[in-house]
Amino acid sequence: MALLHCNNNDSSCHQLRWWAFLTISLCLVSVLETQIASSALLMSLRNHHNNLHHKRPMLQANQSTCDLFVGTWVRDDTYPMYQSSSCPIIDAEFNCQMYGRPDSDYLKYRWQPLNCQLPRFNGVEFLMNMRGKTVMFVGDSLGRNQWESLICMIYEAASPRTETQMIRGDPHSTFKFLDYGVSVSFYRAPYLVDIDVEHGKRVLKLEDISGNGKFWLDADVISFNTGHWWSHKGSLQGWDYMESRGSYYKDMDRLVALEKGLKTWANWVDKNIDRSKTRVFFQSISPTHYNPNEWSVGATSTTAKNCYGETSPMSGTTYPGAYPDQMRVVDEVIRYMSNPAYLLDITMLSELRKDGHPSIYSGDLSPEQKANPVRSADCSHWCLPGLPDTWNQLFNYALFY
């Protein structure tokens, strides 16, 4: 191949040479990518998928007397714990009642662990326990879903007696309960690891988290989540290239990429977070409900196409669909941390809530999209009030009980 010669001052020529080099490098590392995709973890996931996909995850949250995450949904007319109209922070995409959801029974369910009682959340008690401290949620829009839920739950109990302040930013937003000195923050980092722009292209840095991590060091409680963005493709994909150990990839097996990114996160937590001062949580994968065959096992037929039209949770303690492969990666990484994060294992209990999604009742959808629920229903996020309130009851229990 002939070399491209450039004048010293010709920046566009030098950029062209850089991309030519990158293209050649991508071709050369394609073989390496194939080898990476055959890593021991991935082979283990695939070999055991068929006989493990109905089982609980390998690593349980550190509960000795009560498994908070095995139970059933029971009707309770004292719920919800707040009304969407009384909370100042709910985003349009989560505000199902405001945007026309006609049913409300989905709001009337309480999580009941099998062998213990989950205390009802007390917002003032939470503020007193966290006085002078910062709680931070780090991750994707499911983390924002939970962040807004916790603020609503506290605000319902504390207002109007408590002065508050909202500071919105990107990637960092904070809601403050000023009388208690409590900050509840959200830091948007959907992959946890960094994304840098190089020569106009977004590069997902699988072994670099320092750019994001420096903003998390002062929190007293941190809850991390990631997952959904690792499987996005096409226009929803948040990067142009992945970079691992100096090599660039147009793509690689997404479970392998997730494993690499989570190992980077785990190593950063082990090395940089003083666990005598800071509590660290990892929220397990939040499920989606786009495939009704998962919850219609045994039915002779189903007219459902996704979560649209679902109005009640599943009964029983287990979900008949497959357990997310991403969770097995999460389990494996957390297992080998020097000081494992507390796994807030909300996956199974959330899988039972096929009724809890915004569906078409989201302020983010146009009238045309709402008229086509098969294509447009949001079966990933959760209505507020709704399921994330239970996540926060469990979070509160893990913190203080």
Salt bridges, closest charged atoms under 4 A:
ASP76 OD2 - ARG110 NE 2.84
ASP77 OD1 - ARG75 NE 2.93
ASP91 OD2 - ARG144 NE 2.69
GLU93 OE2 - ARG144 NH2 2.16
GLU93 OE1 - HIS381 ND1 3.66
ASP103 OD1 - ARG101 NE 2.84
ASP105 OD1 - ARG75 NH1 3.47
GLU148 OE2 - ARG144 NE 3.68
GLU198 OE2 - LYS205 NZ 2.56
GLU207 OE2 - LYS260 NZ 3.90
ASP240 OD2 - ARG202 NE 3.18
GLU243 OE1 - LYS205 NZ 3.85
ASP251 OD1 - ARG254 NE 2.84
ASP253 OD2 - ARG46 NH2 2.83
GLU259 OE2 - LYS263 NZ 2.92
GLU310 OE1 - LYS354 NZ 2.73
ASP325 OD1 - HIS49 ND1 3.31
ASP345 OD2 - ARG56 NH2 3.22
ASP355 OD2 - ARG353 NH2 2.87
ASP378 OD2 - HIS381 ND1 2.87
